[in-house]
Amino acid sequence: MVFYGTLVNVALIIAGSLIGRIFKNIPDRMKQTVMYGIALAVMAIGIQMTFATTQLLIVIISIVIGSVIGEWINVDKMMEQAGKWLESKMPAQKSGQGISQGFITATMIFVIGSMSIIGAIDSGLRNDHDVLMMKGVIDGFTSIILSSTLGIGVIFAAVPVLLYQGLITLFSTQISRFVPDELLELFISEMTATGGLMILAIGLNLIGLTKIRVANFIPAIPVVALIVSIIYAF
């Protein structure tokens, strides 16, 4: 089944989120220290991903143009409103902690990255789910800490993960018919590097050093696709 890897990934996010709520009474100092640890790991992953680029100029242009588009349509606000809509459908939490922060943070961490795309493509093209299985384990442990710290909103990040990876898997069966291997490899490397900068920004936000509207960088991904397509064509 081509969706096996994505379904396992989603299940581990849900399980981790529920486990995190069970252990929500973890001392605040421990939560903070663990969150800092995750933030540092996330930043390290982001930096490592950035080095995947073979043409840094593509990454720079994509981030700049993507951020302009993102600020114009305000993707961050859209995601925040989605989180608040979910929050309005849930019983009020005694802690007063909202759903939006957990939903947005977890979605950005779980969706952006090379493992999502590469794993989904492997599932669709080769019926190989190893990458998504590994990603699921990482996401599961991360969701435990995020849920215990940021609230139940983390569990709703499973929905965009399902849609995002599921759609890539669904359409990847047709990719080889239309996209040359060389173009696909170039896109994955530059998308990975661009996504790495976003992951780094997430880590900086988690550790409390910045308040970057990371979601507004998301349009940079389709911009990468457009730029590498133009380069390949000429």
Secondary structure, 3 states (H helix, E strand, C coil): CCCHHHHHHHHHHHHHHHHHHHCCCCCHHHHHHHHHHHHHHHHHHHHHHHCCCCCHHHHHHHHHHHHHHHHHHCHHHHHHHHHHHHHHCCCCCCCCCCCHHHHHHHHHHHHCCHHHHHHHHHHHHHCCCHHHHHHHHHHHHHHHHHHHHHCHHHHHHHHHHHHHHHHHHHHHHHHHHHCCHHHHHHHHHHHHHHHHHHHHHHHHHHCCCCCCCHHHHCCHHHHHHHHHHHHHHC
